[in-house]
Amino acid sequence: IALLADNTATTPLTNLFVSLQKGDPGEAGVMTTSEADYGAYARVAVARTTVGWTIATNTVTPAATISFPASTSGTNTITHFAIGSTTSGNGVVFYSGTVTPNIVVTSGVTPQLTTASTVTED
């Protein structure tokens, strides 16, 4: 995957981008697959270091709460999140996981993933 590992021709990614999903993006999905679309929604950049993530065996958790922009309109039920390569568009999904309990987003709600949110690699 371009820019993921050290490469003499390019600079490796220093941030990973977290997105909220209204459904499972699946193995073949991209970051826009079932992505949230409430008013003011945007992906959030998280440092690709121990400042951004805690890793234990095959489980990854955010090192701090990840807060997304507050909704200004629309309604979404967030069931999944993804960790991927781009701030917008059809980025590669590196990992995805479920959001439990689901987050019901309506106007004024600020969705968050906490340090209790996990992605476990199979």
Secondary structure as GFF3:
##gff-version 3
##sequence-region A 1 122
A	DSSP	beta_strand	15	21	.	.	.	ID=ss1
A	DSSP	beta_strand	44	47	.	.	.	ID=ss2
A	DSSP	beta_strand	53	56	.	.	.	ID=ss3
A	DSSP	beta_strand	59	62	.	.	.	ID=ss4
A	DSSP	beta_strand	66	67	.	.	.	ID=ss5
A	DSSP	beta_strand	76	84	.	.	.	ID=ss6
A	DSSP	beta_strand	93	105	.	.	.	ID=ss7
A	DSSP	beta_strand	112	113	.	.	.	ID=ss8
A	DSSP	beta_strand	119	120	.	.	.	ID=ss9
###
